Amino acid sequence: MADLSEQTLNVTALPAFNDNYIWLIDNGTLAVVIDPGDAAVVMTALQKRNLSLNAILLTHRHDDHIGGIPRLLSEYDVPVYGPKNDEIIGVSHPVEEGDPLTIEALGLSFTVLDVPGHTHGHIAYYARMRRWLFCGDMLFGAGCGRMFEGTPEIMTASLDKFAALPDDTLVFAAHEYTLSNLKFALEIEPDNPDIIRRVQEDSARRDKNQPTLPSTIGLEKKTNPFLRNREPDVLERLLTLGLIKDKKPVDAFAAMREWKNIYR
């Protein structure tokens, strides 16, 4: 029998609402969806490709990530994995960091990461063998989620878990925010050539109505200000702007997050 971990899998971004991505993983027959906020989008994709839903994965409890669960469960009898500390109706398999998670039919094994900050119980799914990270609203292209239920210390500790992953890890974030985030990144590092290059490349993608995601951890570490809060140029810039009083990375993160909350 062939090793299931070697089977070819496709990962597709299903656009939903104004800027969400529901991620669909399939092997041509079976599928897994991550954060299905809109059931109709998922069901249309499954029917169009003649796929059967095998499992649902959730990263956190916000409506635009879980809203499709009741309808999907009325049509498909599948397990629903979700954060143990973000109580979500419909979750049959609550998980937290350290829990094993294997979707045997697709040969997928995930490491669950506890990454609180956006919500108290937010989790991420990392497929180590394939270098895939499904990070919900904690990490975006060139940005990060708002701190609805965390502190700068909690949020940076969570983001540090992402930064510690291999540079070639693909980042499947849940929103198309990249260009607006890059605009902000240029406020922090106007002369960063990696940011300038990414603006050009991702602008070209959006002009063709293509997703800017997935990115990679390596690219995020070069262009995402919230993963660069220890960089001397970033700290110096924030100090010059009067946004921090000393060069503490956690203060730099807090200052950038507060600025980004009101940035247009």
N, C-alpha and C positions, 0 to 999 in steps of 0.2 A: 504494500500500500504506500502511495506517495506521501511524503511529509506535507501535512496541511500548511505548515508555516512557509512552504515554498510556493504556494499557489499565487497566481497573479490577482492582485486586488486593485480596484479603481477607487479613487477618492474624488468626489464631485461636490462642488459648492452649489447649493440650492438657494438662490436669493429669496428672501422673505421680507415682508414689511418694507421699510424704507432702505435699510442698510444691513439687515441681518444676513448671515450665512448659516444655513442648516447643512451640516456635513454628512454626506452619505458615502458609506464604504460598501462596496459590493464585489462579488466574485463572478458576476454574470448570472447568478441564480438567486443568491441570498444577499440580504443587505442589513447593515446596521446604520442607525441615524443618531447623530449627536445634537442635542438641544433643539428638538422639533417644536418650535413655537407655533407653527402653522401646519396643521394636519393636512390641509388640502394640497399644499406644496409637496409634501412628502408622498402622499397617495398618488398624485399625478405622476411624479417621477417613477414611483414603483410600477405603476400600470403601464407607463410608456415603455419601460425597459423590461417588462415582464419579470419583475423581481418580487421575491417574498421577503417580508420583514422578519428578521431573526432576533433583533434585540434593539433596545433604546438605551442610550447613555445620556445622562444629564450632568451638567457642571454646577448649576446653582438654581435657585428657586424663582428667579424673576420671570414674569409672565411671558416675555418674548422668547423665552427658552423652554418653557414647559406647557404653553397654552394648548398645544396639539395633542397632549397625552390622552385625555378622555376619549376623543374620537378615534385615535389610533388604536387604543386598547379595545374599543368596541368592534374594531375590524380585525385586529390581530392579537392572538394570545401569545404574547412574548414577554420575556423578562425586562424589567426596567431597572437599570442601575443608576443610583444617584447618591448625593452626599449624605452621610449619616447625620451630619450636624446642620443641615438645611432641610428641615422637615417638609417633604413634598408628598402630597397625596398621589398615589399611583406607583410610587417606588416600591418594587418588590424585593430589591436587593440593595440595601443601604451599604455603602462602602466608605472607607476612610484610608488614609495612608498606611501602607503595609498590607492591605488586603489583596489577595490574588484575584485577578479578573481575567478570565479566558473565554473568548467566544470560539468554541471549538470548531463549529461548522465553517468558520472562515480562517481558522488557524491564527487567530489574533490573541496575543497576550498583552495586557496592559499593566503598567505600574501606576497605581493611584497616588497622586500627590495632594496633600492638604495644602491649599494656598488661600488662606483667609485674607480678607482685606476689603474686597468688593462686597461680599457677604461673609458672614461669620463662618459658614460651612463650605464655601466654594472649594471645589476640587478640580483637578486636571487629570487627563489620561495620557500616559506616555507609553507608546508602543516601542519598546527599546530595540527590538530586532529590526524594525523598519525605520526607526528614527522619526516617528510622528508624534507631535504634541498637539492635543486638543485642549485648549486652555480657556475656553469660554470667554469671559469678560475680564480676565485678569491681565492678559497681555494682548496688545493689538499691534498692527503694523506701525512701528515708530511711536507707540504710545502704551498706555495702560488704563485700566478701569478706574472709575472714581472710588474713593474710600467711603462707601456707605456705612460699613460696619467694622472699620479697622482704624488703626493708627499708622503713622508713617513707619514706625518700627515694625509693626506686623506686616505691612504692605511690602516693605523692602526685603524682609526676610523671605516672603513668598516669591518675590521676583528673583531673588538670589538663587532659588531652587531652579528656576528656568535658566538663568545665566550659567549654571553649573553643568547643564546638559551639553552634549557634543555640538560643536558649531554647525555641523551639517544636519542637525535636527530640523525638520520641517515644522513650521508654526502655523497651525490651522486655527486662527482666531475667529471669533464669532461675529465681527462687524467689519464693514468696509469703511474704515476711518482713516486709512493710511495717508491720503494726500493732505487732509486737514492736520493730521498729526505731524507730517513732515514740515508743513508751514510753521508750526510751533517749534519744531526741532531747529529750524534755521534761526529762530530768535535766540536760541541758546548757543548754537554753534554756527554762525553765519558763514564761516570759512571752511567748514568740514567738507572735504571733497566727496566723501562717501554719501553724505546727505544730499548734496547737490546732484550727484549721479543718480541717486535713488529717486529724487523728484522727477528727473527726466524720464527714467525708465518706467516708473509707475504712472506718470501722466500719460505716457504713450499707451500703456495697458488700458487705462480708463477711457481714453479716447476711442478705443476699440471695444468698449464695453466688456473688458476682461477683468477678472478679479486681480487685485494686487497680492492676493494670498494664494498659497502659503508663502511666507517668507522663510528665513532660516534664523536660528539662534545667532549664528555668526554675524549675519546682516543686522539683526537687532542690536547686538552689542556694539556695532559700529555706528548706528544711526538713531537709536532710540534713547532719548535723553533720560528716561527713567531707569535705564540699565547703565547709564553713564554718569551716575551721580557721584562717582569717585574720581572721575577724570579731572586732572588739573585745570584744563581749559574750561570745563563746565563750572567748576567751583570758582574759578577766577571771574568768569562772566557774571555769575550770580552775585558775587561779592561786589563787583563793580556796579552792578545795577542796584545795590542796596537791598537785595532780597534775602541775604543771609549775613550774619555778623561774624561768622568764622567758617572754616572749611570742613564742617562736619557733614559727611555724606547724607545722613538721615535728615538733617536740616535742609540740605540741598534738594532732596527728594520732596520734602514737604512744601518747600517754596515753589518748586516747579508744578506740583500737583495743584496747589492753590491757584497759581497763575493760570494754569490750563483750564481750570474750572470756569473761568470768566473770559477766556481768550476767544476772540472771534476773528 
